[in-house]
Each structure stands twice: as C-alpha cells, then as structure tokens.
Amino acid sequence: MIDKTSPIPIYYQLEQQIKTMIENKEWMPGDLLPSEREFSEKYQISRMTVRQAINNLVQMGLLDRKQGRGTFVSDLKIEKRGLTSFSEDMLERGMTPSSELLDFKVIPATAAIAQDLRIKEADPVYEIKRIRLADGVPMALETNYISADLVPGITEDLLNQSIYQFIQEKLNLSITHASQSIEASVVDSMEAEYLQIPKGAPTLFIQRIAMLENNVPLETVKSLYRADRYKFMIDLKR
C-alpha cells in the first residue's frame, strides 16, 4: 500500500508497486491497467500523482499508452547478449525469425565502408537491406555491408537464413568478436512504416563491425532496433 508518511515520494511508491506486480506476473504483457481515476480512488491520491508514475513507467518501456484505449503492460523486451546473429537470438528465445528483403545489390565501397572493412574504396561489397522480424513482428531495420571478395556466393535465397551460419558452416570462417556503438534515435516516416511504430518513436541505432579470427573485418552493419521490444545487456568486468 501507499505510505503517505514516508519520505519516499508517493508517485515513486506507486511506480514501484506497479513494477512489482508486472515482475510477479500479476499483470501480463497486453493487460489493461486500471484508469488514473481508479488508481486515485484506490490509494486516495491525486490523479496528477498517478499520471506521473504512469508516465515514468511508459518512458521506461514497461507500459504502453494507447490513445483512446488506455494504458497496457508492454510486450516483453528481447534481451541481446553476446555476439550472435538476429536469427540465433530469436531461435534461442523460441521465436521464429524471418526477414523481409528491401534491397540486395553489389555496390562499390564508399570511403567509410572501405575503412570499416579494410578494403579499397570502390571494391565490390554486398549491400543488404532487410526488415528483421520475430514471429512476424518487425524488430529491426538492418543494412549490412560485406566484402564480395571475402564472402562470395551470397544470393537472395541465402538471405532467408542466417548469414552467420552460412559463413561459419559453408565457408569455414570463424566470427570471433565485434566492436559496437549504441545511440538513441527516432524514426522518420518511412522507417516508422517499416517497423510498424509511430513516426518519431524511440529506437536504438546500432553500428557494428564483426571480425573474423584472423582480425579481418567480416561486415559492417547499421541497424535500427525498436526500443519498445529490444534491450541490450552488457556484462562489465573489472
């Protein structure tokens, strides 16, 4: 219950109670929460206080406010750990990965791509643009660049499966490590349409360079992940 004599702000107490109920599975993803009025009457607190707690949880991604319908428990976020492909991530979680190919072609490497892949400018590279889906739901908008000389034989049919699996099993190349940056971003109208989220919705902009065991760059990737469905976990050691 809410302790009005506590020095802990009332909105924060309510916020923590809602979080606990979600963590204890008393409210499941997709469940409709009580209205602000119902919370206010139950705990004898102001609707402004309720609104502040709800807003904070919406910003955290735990709740999802839908215009004219109410506030719902958000779908569970998929945690990303380690150097794995999108397909491997989804299969590990019991979900079915798939891709919608937007564009696939061989282009001359730009100066930036050539630098990332340690090849010469204008050398041929595959440019692969895809929507990555899990159980049919768009999760990410991804653009890969791979040296065509290093990884020959990529076809449109191959892009329906894991490229990492093809590289490791068919070409006997071992992917060992990567460098990665993560930034907050928002989507424009076209990106929003691809990801089925509102224009201006928050996303995670990921840039990654994956390396082979001989320290040769395999690919450089730029991805937009839905912030409401994905979170990245990083283990730090000292």
Secondary structure, DSSP 8 states (H G I E B T S, - for coil): ---TTSSS-HHHHHHHHHHHHHHTTSS-TT-B---HHHHHHHHT--HHHHHHHHHHHHHHTSEEEETTTEEEE----EEE-SS--HHHHHHHTT--EEEEEEEEEEEE--HHHHHHHT--TT-EEEEEEEEEEETTEEEEEEEEEEETTTSTT--TGGGGS-HHHHHHHTS---EEEEEEEEEEEE--HHHHHHHTS-TT-EEEEEEEEEEETTS-EEEEEEEEEETTTEEE------
